[in-house]
């Protein structure tokens, strides 16, 4: 049964917080968390991530970056990463997670590029890519038998 979803990116301040908030809104029966492969623990979400998320009705003000660890990986039923390289790195660092680590945009195999230190347009593009990936997972998860996905 899929109950816990973990979303990963590098720093856990741009992409994964937006994906976490959007997945939590679209699939309220799931416990969704995010973390980074190289997070600055305790850092707030990037200000442009906060602004772009706000423009789409999401609140990242309280977000604080966390580092992925074995406990988070063990608790997750599904791990979503932003790039193919992050999938490789995640599976190398956490071999027991193989089989539950997938690209956020799994259907089309598109990486969600890191907008850090780029203009707002890069954050908007990242959000659009994240929304596409969330839509792909939303339809996939909602297609599971009712016993597989918790309902709100």
DSSP file (Angstrom, degrees, kcal/mol; ACC not computed):
  #  RESIDUE AA STRUCTURE BP1 BP2  ACC     N-H-->O    O-->H-N    N-H-->O    O-->H-N    TCO  KAPPA ALPHA  PHI   PSI    X-CA   Y-CA   Z-CA
    1    1 A X              0   0    0      0, 0.0     2,-0.7     0, 0.0   148,-0.2   0.000 360.0 360.0 360.0 136.4    0.0    0.0    0.0
    2    2 A X  B     +a  149   0A   0    146,-1.7   148,-0.7     1,-0.2     3,-0.1  -0.826 360.0 134.5 -94.4 113.6    1.3    3.5   -0.9
    3    3 A X        +     0   0    0     -2,-0.7    28,-3.2     1,-0.3     2,-0.5   0.587  60.7  53.9-124.8 -30.5    0.9    5.8    2.1
    4    4 A X  E     -b   31   0B   0     26,-0.2    73,-2.9    71,-0.2    74,-1.5  -0.950  59.5-174.8-120.2 121.9    4.3    7.6    2.4
    5    5 A X  E     -bc  32  78B   0     26,-2.9    28,-2.5    -2,-0.5     2,-0.5  -0.949   6.1-162.9-116.6 134.0    5.9    9.5   -0.5
    6    6 A X  E     -bc  33  79B   0     72,-2.6    74,-2.9    -2,-0.4     2,-0.5  -0.970   4.3-159.5-116.2 128.7    9.3   11.1   -0.3
    7    7 A X  E     -bc  34  80B   0     26,-2.6    28,-2.1    -2,-0.5     2,-0.4  -0.929  13.5-167.0-110.4 129.6   10.3   13.7   -2.9
    8    8 A X  E     +bc  35  81B   0     72,-3.1    74,-0.6    -2,-0.5     2,-0.2  -0.883  20.6 149.6-119.4 147.0   14.0   14.3   -3.4
    9    9 A X  E     -b   36   0B   0     26,-1.3    28,-2.2    -2,-0.4    29,-0.2  -0.724  56.9 -85.1-144.0-159.0   16.2   16.9   -5.1
   10   10 A X  S    S+     0   0    0     26,-0.3    28,-3.2    -2,-0.2    -1,-0.1   0.984 114.3  10.4 -80.1 -63.0   19.6   18.2   -4.3
   11   11 A X  S    S-     0   0    0     25,-0.2    29,-0.7    26,-0.2    25,-0.2   0.575  85.8-130.8 -98.7 -10.3   19.2   20.9   -1.7
   12   12 A X  S    S+     0   0    0     23,-0.3    24,-0.1    27,-0.1    54,-0.1   0.857  84.8  95.2  60.8  37.0   15.6   20.6   -0.7
   13   13 A X  S    S+     0   0    0     32,-0.1    33,-2.8    52,-0.1    36,-0.2   0.478  89.0  19.6-129.0 -10.5   15.0   24.3   -1.2
   14   14 A X  S  > S+     0   0    0     31,-0.2     4,-1.1    35,-0.1    31,-0.0   0.636 125.3  17.8-121.7 -76.3   13.6   24.6   -4.8
   15   15 A X  H  > S+     0   0    0      1,-0.2     4,-2.5     2,-0.2     5,-0.2   0.953 119.8  49.4 -76.0 -52.7   12.1   21.7   -6.6
   16   16 A X  H  > S+     0   0    0      1,-0.2     4,-2.8     2,-0.2     5,-0.2   0.846 108.6  53.3 -64.5 -33.7   11.2   19.1   -3.9
   17   17 A X  H  > S+     0   0    0      2,-0.2     4,-2.4     1,-0.2    -1,-0.2   0.917 111.4  47.0 -64.5 -38.7    9.4   21.5   -1.6
   18   18 A X  H  X S+     0   0    0     -4,-1.1     4,-2.3     2,-0.2    -2,-0.2   0.929 114.7  46.6 -65.3 -42.7    7.2   22.6   -4.6
   19   19 A X  H  X S+     0   0    0     -4,-2.5     4,-2.9     2,-0.2     5,-0.3   0.901 111.1  52.4 -65.5 -40.5    6.6   19.0   -5.5
   20   20 A X  H  X S+     0   0    0     -4,-2.8     4,-2.5    -5,-0.2    -2,-0.2   0.950 112.1  44.9 -58.6 -50.3    5.9   18.1   -1.9
   21   21 A X  H  X S+     0   0    0     -4,-2.4     4,-1.9     1,-0.2    -2,-0.2   0.897 115.4  47.0 -64.0 -41.0    3.3   20.8   -1.5
   22   22 A X  H  X S+     0   0    0     -4,-2.3     4,-2.6     2,-0.2     5,-0.2   0.921 113.1  47.7 -69.6 -43.7    1.6   20.1   -4.8
   23   23 A X  H  X S+     0   0    0     -4,-2.9     4,-2.6     1,-0.2    -2,-0.2   0.920 111.4  51.6 -61.0 -43.2    1.4   16.3   -4.2
   24   24 A X  H  < S+     0   0    0     -4,-2.5    -1,-0.2    -5,-0.3    -2,-0.2   0.879 113.0  45.6 -62.0 -37.7    0.0   16.9   -0.7
   25   25 A X  H  < S+     0   0    0     -4,-1.9     3,-0.5    -5,-0.2    -2,-0.2   0.919 118.2  41.1 -71.1 -42.6   -2.6   19.1   -2.1
   26   26 A X  H  < S+     0   0    0     -4,-2.6     2,-0.2     1,-0.3    -2,-0.2   0.758 127.1  31.7 -79.7 -25.1   -3.6   16.9   -5.0
   27   27 A X    ><  +     0   0    0     -4,-2.6     3,-2.1    -5,-0.2    -1,-0.3  -0.614  68.4 170.8-130.4  71.7   -3.4   13.6   -3.0
   28   28 A X  T 3  S+     0   0    0     -3,-0.5    -1,-0.1     1,-0.3   123,-0.1   0.622  70.5  68.5 -65.0 -12.7   -4.5   14.5    0.5
   29   29 A X  T 3  S+     0   0    0    121,-0.2    -1,-0.3    -3,-0.1     2,-0.3   0.567  90.0  81.1 -79.8  -7.5   -4.7   10.9    1.6
   30   30 A X  S <  S-     0   0    0     -3,-2.1     2,-0.7    -7,-0.2   -26,-0.2  -0.661  78.2-129.3 -98.2 152.7   -0.9   10.5    1.4
   31   31 A X  E     -b    4   0B   0    -28,-3.2   -26,-2.9    -2,-0.3     2,-0.5  -0.915  35.1-171.3 -94.8 115.6    1.9   11.5    3.7
   32   32 A X  E     +b    5   0B   0     -2,-0.7     2,-0.3   -28,-0.2   -26,-0.2  -0.930  11.2 166.8-115.9 130.6    4.3   13.5    1.6
   33   33 A X  E     -b    6   0B   0    -28,-2.5   -26,-2.6    -2,-0.5     2,-0.3  -0.903  17.0-149.9-133.5 163.9    7.7   14.7    2.7
   34   34 A X  E     +b    7   0B   0     -2,-0.3     2,-0.3   -28,-0.2   -26,-0.2  -0.939  16.6 165.9-134.0 159.3   10.7   16.0    0.9
   35   35 A X  E     -b    8   0B   0    -28,-2.1   -26,-1.3    -2,-0.3     2,-0.3  -0.944  26.6-114.8-158.5 174.3   14.5   16.0    1.4
   36   36 A X  E >   -bd   9  67B   0     30,-2.3    32,-2.6    -2,-0.3     3,-0.5  -0.895  10.3-140.7-122.2 151.4   17.7   16.7   -0.3
   37   37 A X  T 3  S+     0   0    0    -28,-2.2   -27,-0.2    -2,-0.3   -26,-0.2   0.717 112.6  14.8 -76.4 -22.3   20.6   14.6   -1.4
   38   38 A X  T 3  S+     0   0    0    -28,-3.2    -1,-0.2   -29,-0.2     2,-0.1  -0.350  93.9 170.0-145.9  56.7   22.9   17.4   -0.3
   39   39 A X    <   -     0   0    0     -3,-0.5     2,-1.1   -30,-0.1   -27,-0.1  -0.378  40.7-132.0 -76.8 147.1   20.7   19.6    1.8
   40   40 A X    >   -     0   0    0    -29,-0.7     3,-2.4    -2,-0.1    25,-0.3  -0.848  44.3-125.8 -91.1  96.4   21.7   22.6    3.9
   41   41 A X  T 3  S+     0   0    0     -2,-1.1    25,-0.2     1,-0.3     3,-0.1  -0.151  85.8  13.6 -55.2 129.4   19.7   21.3    6.9
   42   42 A X  T 3  S+     0   0    0     23,-3.1    -1,-0.3     1,-0.3     2,-0.1   0.318  88.0 139.3  90.6  -7.0   17.3   23.9    8.2
   43   43 A X    <   -     0   0    0     -3,-2.4    22,-3.0   -32,-0.1    -1,-0.3  -0.438  52.4-120.3 -69.5 142.7   17.5   26.3    5.2
   44   44 A X  B     -F   64   0C   0     20,-0.2    20,-0.2     1,-0.1     3,-0.1  -0.305  39.9 -80.8 -74.0 165.8   14.2   27.8    4.1
   45   45 A X        -     0   0    0     18,-0.6   -31,-0.2    15,-0.5    -1,-0.1  -0.347  60.8 -87.9 -60.6 148.2   12.8   27.3    0.7
   46   46 A X     >  -     0   0    0    -33,-2.8     4,-2.4     1,-0.1     3,-0.2  -0.295  36.3-120.7 -57.0 143.0   14.4   29.6   -2.0
   47   47 A X  H  > S+     0   0    0      1,-0.2     4,-2.3     2,-0.2    -1,-0.1   0.844 113.5  51.2 -60.9 -34.6   12.5   32.9   -2.2
   48   48 A X  H  > S+     0   0    0      2,-0.2     4,-2.7     1,-0.2    -1,-0.2   0.861 108.3  51.9 -71.7 -33.7   11.6   32.4   -5.8
   49   49 A X  H  > S+     0   0    0     -3,-0.2     4,-2.8     2,-0.2     5,-0.2   0.919 110.2  49.7 -62.8 -42.6   10.3   28.9   -5.0
   50   50 A X  H  X S+     0   0    0     -4,-2.4     4,-2.5     2,-0.2    -2,-0.2   0.935 113.4  45.7 -60.7 -46.4    8.1   30.5   -2.4
   51   51 A X  H  X S+     0   0    0     -4,-2.3     4,-2.0     2,-0.2    -2,-0.2   0.927 115.0  45.4 -64.4 -46.6    6.9   33.2   -4.8
   52   52 A X  H  X S+     0   0    0     -4,-2.7     4,-0.6     2,-0.2    -2,-0.2   0.929 114.5  48.7 -65.0 -44.4    6.2   30.7   -7.7
   53   53 A X  H ><>S+     0   0    0     -4,-2.8     5,-2.8    -5,-0.2     3,-1.4   0.923 109.6  52.8 -59.9 -43.8    4.5   28.3   -5.3
   54   54 A X  H ><5S+     0   0    0     -4,-2.5     3,-2.0     1,-0.3    -1,-0.2   0.891 102.6  58.1 -59.2 -39.7    2.4   31.1   -3.8
   55   55 A X  H 3<5S+     0   0    0     -4,-2.0    -1,-0.3     1,-0.3    -2,-0.2   0.674 109.1  46.6 -66.2 -14.5    1.2   32.1   -7.3
   56   56 A X  T <<5S-     0   0    0     -3,-1.4    -1,-0.3    -4,-0.6    -2,-0.2   0.148 127.4 -97.7-110.9  16.6   -0.1   28.5   -7.7
   57   57 A X  T < 5S+     0   0    0     -3,-2.0     2,-0.3     1,-0.3    -3,-0.2   0.704  83.0 126.8  80.5  20.9   -1.8   28.5   -4.3
   58   58 A X      < -     0   0    0     -5,-2.8     2,-0.6    -6,-0.1    -1,-0.3  -0.870  49.2-143.8-113.9 146.8    0.9   26.7   -2.4
   59   59 A X        +     0   0    0     -2,-0.3     3,-0.1     1,-0.1    -9,-0.1  -0.929  28.0 160.5-114.2 115.1    2.5   27.8    0.9
   60   60 A X    >   +     0   0    0     -2,-0.6     3,-1.6   -10,-0.2   -15,-0.5   0.262  44.2 109.6-110.2   9.2    6.3   27.0    1.4
   61   61 A X  T 3  S+     0   0    0      1,-0.3   -16,-0.1   -11,-0.1    -1,-0.1   0.874  82.1  43.4 -56.1 -42.1    6.9   29.6    4.1
   62   62 A X  T 3  S+     0   0    0     -3,-0.1    -1,-0.3   -18,-0.1    -2,-0.1   0.467  86.5 122.4 -85.0  -0.5    7.3   27.1    6.9
   63   63 A X    <   -     0   0    0     -3,-1.6   -18,-0.6   -50,-0.0     2,-0.4  -0.363  37.4-175.7 -67.1 139.0    9.5   24.7    4.8
   64   64 A X  B     -F   44   0C   0    -20,-0.2   -20,-0.2    -2,-0.1   -21,-0.1  -0.999  29.4-110.4-134.0 134.2   12.9   23.8    6.2
   65   65 A X        -     0   0    0    -22,-3.0   -23,-3.1    -2,-0.4     2,-0.3  -0.280  34.2-171.5 -64.9 143.2   15.4   21.7    4.3
   66   66 A X        -     0   0    0    -25,-0.2   -30,-2.3   -24,-0.1     2,-0.4  -0.969  22.4-118.9-133.7 152.8   16.2   18.3    5.5
   67   67 A X  B     -d   36   0B   0     -2,-0.3   -30,-0.2   -32,-0.2     2,-0.1  -0.722  31.9-115.0 -89.2 135.1   18.8   15.7    4.5
   68   68 A X        +     0   0    0    -32,-2.6     2,-0.3    -2,-0.4   -29,-0.1  -0.442  44.1 172.3 -66.2 143.2   17.7   12.4    3.2
   69   69 A X     >  -     0   0    0     -2,-0.1     4,-2.2     1,-0.0     5,-0.2  -0.885  48.6 -89.6-144.6 176.3   18.7    9.5    5.5
   70   70 A X  H  > S+     0   0    0     -2,-0.3     4,-2.5     1,-0.2     5,-0.2   0.843 121.9  55.4 -60.8 -35.2   18.1    5.8    5.9
   71   71 A X  H  > S+     0   0    0      2,-0.2     4,-2.3     1,-0.2    -1,-0.2   0.945 108.7  46.2 -65.2 -47.5   15.0    6.4    8.1
   72   72 A X  H  > S+     0   0    0      1,-0.2     4,-1.4     2,-0.2    -2,-0.2   0.912 114.6  48.9 -59.9 -42.1   13.2    8.6    5.5
   73   73 A X  H  < S+     0   0    0     -4,-2.2    -1,-0.2     1,-0.2    -2,-0.2   0.904 111.2  49.3 -65.0 -40.7   14.0    6.1    2.8
   74   74 A X  H  < S+     0   0    0     -4,-2.5    -1,-0.2     1,-0.2    -2,-0.2   0.889 111.0  49.7 -66.3 -38.9   12.8    3.2    4.8
   75   75 A X  H  < S+     0   0    0     -4,-2.3     2,-0.2    -5,-0.2    -1,-0.2   0.754  93.5  93.8 -71.9 -24.2    9.5    4.9    5.7
   76   76 A X     <  -     0   0    0     -4,-1.4   -71,-0.2    -5,-0.2     3,-0.1  -0.495  50.0-172.0 -77.4 134.9    8.8    5.8    2.1
   77   77 A X  S    S+     0   0    0    -73,-2.9     2,-0.3     1,-0.3   -72,-0.2   0.692  84.5  23.0 -88.4 -24.8    6.7    3.6    0.0
   78   78 A X  E     -c    5   0B   0    -74,-1.5   -72,-2.6     2,-0.0     2,-0.5  -0.993  68.2-162.0-144.8 131.9    7.5    5.7   -3.1
   79   79 A X  E     -ce   6 101B   0     21,-3.3    23,-3.1    -2,-0.3     2,-0.5  -0.977   8.3-164.3-119.9 123.4   10.5    7.9   -3.7
   80   80 A X  E     -ce   7 102B   0    -74,-2.9   -72,-3.1    -2,-0.5     2,-0.3  -0.924   6.9-171.4-111.6 129.0   10.3   10.5   -6.5
   81   81 A X  E     -ce   8 103B   0     21,-2.5    23,-3.1    -2,-0.5    24,-0.3  -0.770  25.9-132.8-117.1 162.3   13.4   12.2   -7.8
   82   82 A X  S    S+     0   0    0    -74,-0.6    30,-2.8    -2,-0.3     2,-0.3   0.767  83.5  27.9 -86.6 -27.7   13.8   15.1  -10.2
   83   83 A X  S  > S-     0   0    0     28,-0.2     4,-1.6     1,-0.1     5,-0.1  -0.911  73.2-118.3-136.0 159.9   16.5   13.7  -12.5
   84   84 A X  H  > S+     0   0    0     -2,-0.3     4,-2.0     1,-0.2     5,-0.1   0.879 116.6  55.8 -62.2 -37.2   17.7   10.4  -13.8
   85   85 A X  H  > S+     0   0    0      1,-0.2     4,-2.7     2,-0.2    -1,-0.2   0.887 104.3  52.6 -64.0 -38.2   21.1   11.1  -12.2
   86   86 A X  H  > S+     0   0    0      2,-0.2     4,-2.8     1,-0.2    -1,-0.2   0.858 106.5  54.1 -65.1 -34.1   19.4   11.6   -8.8
   87   87 A X  H  X S+     0   0    0     -4,-1.6     4,-2.4     2,-0.2    -2,-0.2   0.944 110.2  46.2 -63.8 -46.1   17.7    8.2   -9.2
   88   88 A X  H  X S+     0   0    0     -4,-2.0     4,-1.9     1,-0.2    -2,-0.2   0.941 115.1  46.6 -60.4 -48.1   21.1    6.6   -9.8
   89   89 A X  H  X S+     0   0    0     -4,-2.7     4,-2.5     1,-0.2     5,-0.2   0.905 111.9  50.8 -62.9 -42.1   22.7    8.4   -6.8
   90   90 A X  H  X S+     0   0    0     -4,-2.8     4,-2.4     1,-0.2    -1,-0.2   0.923 111.6  46.9 -62.0 -44.8   19.7    7.5   -4.6
   91   91 A X  H  < S+     0   0    0     -4,-2.4    -1,-0.2     1,-0.2     7,-0.2   0.811 112.5  50.6 -70.5 -28.6   19.9    3.8   -5.4
   92   92 A X  H  < S+     0   0    0     -4,-1.9     3,-0.5    -5,-0.2    -2,-0.2   0.909 115.9  41.0 -71.2 -42.3   23.6    3.8   -4.9
   93   93 A X  H  < S+     0   0    0     -4,-2.5     2,-0.3     1,-0.3    -2,-0.2   0.823 129.6  29.0 -74.7 -31.2   23.4    5.4   -1.5
   94   94 A X    ><  +     0   0    0     -4,-2.4     3,-2.5    -5,-0.2     4,-0.3  -0.663  67.7 174.5-130.6  75.2   20.4    3.4   -0.4
   95   95 A X  G >  S+     0   0    0     -3,-0.5     3,-1.4    -2,-0.3    -1,-0.1   0.784  77.7  63.2 -56.9 -29.5   20.4    0.0   -2.2
   96   96 A X  G 3  S+     0   0    0      1,-0.3    -1,-0.3     3,-0.0    -5,-0.1   0.634  92.3  66.6 -71.3 -10.7   17.4   -1.2   -0.3
   97   97 A X  G X  S+     0   0    0     -3,-2.5     3,-2.3    -7,-0.2     4,-0.4   0.565  70.6 123.0 -85.3  -8.9   15.3    1.5   -2.0
   98   98 A X  T <  S+     0   0    0     -3,-1.4    -3,-0.0    -4,-0.3    -6,-0.0  -0.261  70.2  33.0 -54.8 137.0   15.7    0.0   -5.4
   99   99 A X  T 3  S+     0   0    0      2,-0.3    -1,-0.3   -21,-0.0    -2,-0.1   0.216 114.8  59.5  98.8 -14.2   12.3   -0.7   -6.9
  100  100 A X  S <  S+     0   0    0     -3,-2.3   -21,-3.3   -22,-0.1     2,-0.6   0.311  79.9  94.2-125.8   8.1   10.6    2.3   -5.2
  101  101 A X  E     +e   79   0B   0     -4,-0.4     2,-0.3   -23,-0.2    -2,-0.3  -0.902  51.4 165.1-104.5 122.2   12.7    5.1   -6.6
  102  102 A X  E     -e   80   0B   0    -23,-3.1   -21,-2.5    -2,-0.6     2,-0.2  -0.941  41.6-101.0-136.3 154.8   11.2    6.7   -9.7
  103  103 A X  E >   -e   81   0B   0     -2,-0.3     3,-0.9   -23,-0.2   -21,-0.2  -0.539  31.1-128.5 -69.6 137.5   11.6    9.9  -11.8
  104  104 A X  T 3  S+     0   0    0    -23,-3.1     2,-1.0     1,-0.3     3,-0.3   0.922 112.7  44.1 -55.1 -44.8    8.9   12.4  -11.1
  105  105 A X  T 3>>S+     0   0    0      5,-0.5     4,-1.6   -24,-0.3     5,-0.8  -0.480  77.6 152.8 -96.9  62.4    8.2   12.7  -14.8
  106  106 A X  T <45 +     0   0    0     -2,-1.0    -1,-0.2    -3,-0.9    -2,-0.1   0.816  61.1  58.0 -64.6 -34.9    8.3    8.9  -15.2
  107  107 A X  T  45S+     0   0    0     -3,-0.3    -1,-0.2     1,-0.2    -2,-0.1   0.898 121.5  23.4 -67.3 -40.3    6.0    8.7  -18.2
  108  108 A X  T  45S-     0   0    0     -3,-0.3    -1,-0.2     2,-0.1    -2,-0.2   0.466  98.1-129.2-107.3  -2.3    8.0   10.9  -20.5
  109  109 A X  T  <5 +     0   0    0     -4,-1.6     2,-0.4     1,-0.2    -3,-0.2   0.728  51.6 155.0  66.4  23.2   11.4   10.5  -18.8
  110  110 A X      < -     0   0    0     -5,-0.8    -5,-0.5    19,-0.1    -1,-0.2  -0.692  39.0-133.0 -88.4 132.5   12.0   14.3  -18.6
  111  111 A X        -     0   0    0     -2,-0.4     2,-0.8    -7,-0.1   -28,-0.2  -0.559  13.5-130.2 -76.6 146.3   14.3   15.7  -15.9
  112  112 A X        -     0   0    0    -30,-2.8    14,-0.1    -2,-0.2   -97,-0.1  -0.888  32.1-135.0 -95.8 107.9   13.1   18.6  -13.9
  113  113 A X        -     0   0    0     -2,-0.8     2,-0.5     1,-0.1    16,-0.1  -0.287  17.6-106.3 -68.8 148.1   16.1   21.0  -14.1
  114  114 A X        -     0   0    0      1,-0.1    -1,-0.1     2,-0.0     9,-0.1  -0.611  26.9-168.0 -75.2 120.9   17.4   22.8  -11.1
  115  115 A X    >   +     0   0    0     -2,-0.5     3,-2.0     7,-0.1     8,-0.2   0.492  37.5 137.8 -88.4  -1.9   16.4   26.5  -11.1
  116  116 A X  T 3  S+     0   0    0      1,-0.3     3,-0.1     6,-0.1    -2,-0.0  -0.133  76.3   6.0 -51.6 134.1   18.7   27.5   -8.3
  117  117 A X  T 3  S+     0   0    0      1,-0.3    -1,-0.3     0, 0.0     2,-0.2   0.673 109.8 109.7  65.6  20.9   20.5   30.8   -8.9
  118  118 A X  S <  S-     0   0    0     -3,-2.0    -1,-0.3     1,-0.2     5,-0.1  -0.701  76.2 -81.6-115.5 171.5   18.5   31.4  -12.1
  119  119 A X    >>  -     0   0    0     -2,-0.2     3,-1.6    -3,-0.1     4,-1.0  -0.165  47.9 -95.7 -70.1 168.2   15.8   33.9  -13.0
  120  120 A X  H 3> S+     0   0    0      1,-0.3     4,-2.4     2,-0.2     3,-0.5   0.827 120.8  67.4 -52.7 -35.6   12.2   33.5  -12.0
  121  121 A X  H 3> S+     0   0    0      1,-0.3     4,-2.3     2,-0.2    -1,-0.3   0.850  97.1  53.9 -57.7 -34.2   11.4   32.0  -15.5
  122  122 A X  H <> S+     0   0    0     -3,-1.6     4,-2.3     2,-0.2    -1,-0.3   0.859 108.5  49.3 -67.8 -34.8   13.5   29.0  -14.6
  123  123 A X  H  X S+     0   0    0     -4,-1.0     4,-2.6    -3,-0.5    -2,-0.2   0.874 109.9  50.9 -70.6 -37.7   11.4   28.5  -11.4
  124  124 A X  H  X S+     0   0    0     -4,-2.4     4,-2.5     2,-0.2    -2,-0.2   0.915 111.1  48.7 -64.1 -42.3    8.2   28.8  -13.4
  125  125 A X  H  X S+     0   0    0     -4,-2.3     4,-2.5     2,-0.2    -2,-0.2   0.920 111.1  50.2 -62.7 -43.5    9.5   26.2  -15.9
  126  126 A X  H  X S+     0   0    0     -4,-2.3     4,-2.8     1,-0.2    -2,-0.2   0.922 110.5  49.9 -60.7 -43.6   10.5   23.9  -13.0
  127  127 A X  H  X S+     0   0    0     -4,-2.6     4,-3.1     2,-0.2    -2,-0.2   0.926 109.8  50.6 -61.6 -43.7    7.0   24.3  -11.5
  128  128 A X  H  X S+     0   0    0     -4,-2.5     4,-2.0     1,-0.2    -1,-0.2   0.918 112.8  46.6 -59.5 -44.2    5.4   23.5  -14.8
  129  129 A X  H  X S+     0   0    0     -4,-2.5     4,-2.2     2,-0.2    -1,-0.2   0.903 112.9  49.6 -64.4 -41.3    7.5   20.4  -15.1
  130  130 A X  H  X S+     0   0    0     -4,-2.8     4,-3.0     2,-0.2     5,-0.2   0.926 109.4  51.5 -63.0 -45.2    6.7   19.4  -11.5
  131  131 A X  H  X S+     0   0    0     -4,-3.1     4,-2.4     1,-0.2    -1,-0.2   0.889 108.7  51.7 -60.5 -38.8    3.0   19.9  -12.1
  132  132 A X  H  X S+     0   0    0     -4,-2.0     4,-1.9    -5,-0.2    -1,-0.2   0.929 112.2  46.0 -62.8 -44.1    3.2   17.6  -15.1
  133  133 A X  H  X S+     0   0    0     -4,-2.2     4,-2.4     2,-0.2     5,-0.2   0.902 111.0  51.5 -65.6 -41.4    5.0   15.0  -13.0
  134  134 A X  H  X S+     0   0    0     -4,-3.0     4,-3.1     1,-0.2    -1,-0.2   0.913 108.8  52.4 -61.7 -41.5    2.5   15.3  -10.2
  135  135 A X  H  X S+     0   0    0     -4,-2.4     4,-2.1    -5,-0.2    -1,-0.2   0.890 108.2  51.2 -60.7 -39.4   -0.3   14.9  -12.7
  136  136 A X  H  X S+     0   0    0     -4,-1.9     4,-1.7     1,-0.2    -2,-0.2   0.929 115.2  41.4 -63.2 -45.3    1.3   11.7  -14.0
  137  137 A X  H  X S+     0   0    0     -4,-2.4     4,-3.4   -33,-0.2     5,-0.3   0.865 110.2  58.1 -71.7 -35.6    1.6   10.2  -10.5
  138  138 A X  H  X S+     0   0    0     -4,-3.1     4,-2.5    -5,-0.2     5,-0.2   0.950 109.7  43.2 -59.5 -48.7   -1.8   11.4   -9.5
  139  139 A X  H  X S+     0   0    0     -4,-2.1     4,-0.9     1,-0.2    -1,-0.2   0.894 116.2  48.9 -66.2 -37.3   -3.5    9.5  -12.3
  140  140 A X  H  < S+     0   0    0     -4,-1.7     4,-0.4    -5,-0.2     3,-0.3   0.932 114.6  43.6 -66.9 -45.2   -1.3    6.5  -11.7
  141  141 A X  H >< S+     0   0    0     -4,-3.4     3,-1.2     1,-0.2    -2,-0.2   0.874 111.5  53.1 -70.6 -36.6   -1.9    6.4   -7.9
  142  142 A X  H 3< S+     0   0    0     -4,-2.5    -1,-0.2    -5,-0.3    -2,-0.2   0.716 101.1  62.7 -70.6 -18.2   -5.6    7.0   -8.2
  143  143 A X  T 3< S+     0   0    0     -4,-0.9    -1,-0.2    -3,-0.3    -2,-0.2   0.609  83.0 101.9 -80.1 -11.9   -5.9    4.1  -10.6
  144  144 A X  S <  S-     0   0    0     -3,-1.2     5,-0.1    -4,-0.4    -3,-0.0  -0.339  92.3 -85.8 -66.2 153.0   -4.7    1.7   -7.8
  145  145 A X    >>  -     0   0    0      1,-0.1     3,-2.8     3,-0.1     4,-0.8  -0.268  44.6-106.6 -55.2 149.2   -7.4   -0.3   -6.1
  146  146 A X  G >4 S+     0   0    0      1,-0.3     3,-0.5     2,-0.2    -1,-0.1   0.815 120.3  59.7 -51.0 -35.7   -9.0    1.6   -3.3
  147  147 A X  G 34 S+     0   0    0      1,-0.2    -1,-0.3     3,-0.1     3,-0.1   0.698 100.6  58.3 -68.9 -16.6   -7.2   -0.6   -0.7
  148  148 A X  G <4 S+     0   0    0     -3,-2.8  -146,-1.7     1,-0.2     2,-0.5   0.789 105.5  45.7 -83.8 -28.8   -3.9    0.6   -2.1
  149  149 A X  B << S-a    2   0A   0     -4,-0.8    -1,-0.2    -3,-0.5  -146,-0.1  -0.961  83.4-125.4-123.0 123.1   -4.3    4.3   -1.7
  150  150 A X        -     0   0    0   -148,-0.7     2,-0.3    -2,-0.5  -121,-0.2  -0.359  24.7-140.3 -63.2 141.8   -5.5    5.9    1.5
  151  151 A X              0   0    0   -122,-0.1    -1,-0.1  -123,-0.1  -124,-0.0  -0.807 360.0 360.0-103.4 146.4   -8.5    8.2    1.0
  152  152 A X              0   0    0     -2,-0.3    -1,-0.1  -122,-0.0    -2,-0.1   0.513 360.0 360.0 -65.4 360.0   -8.9   11.5    2.9
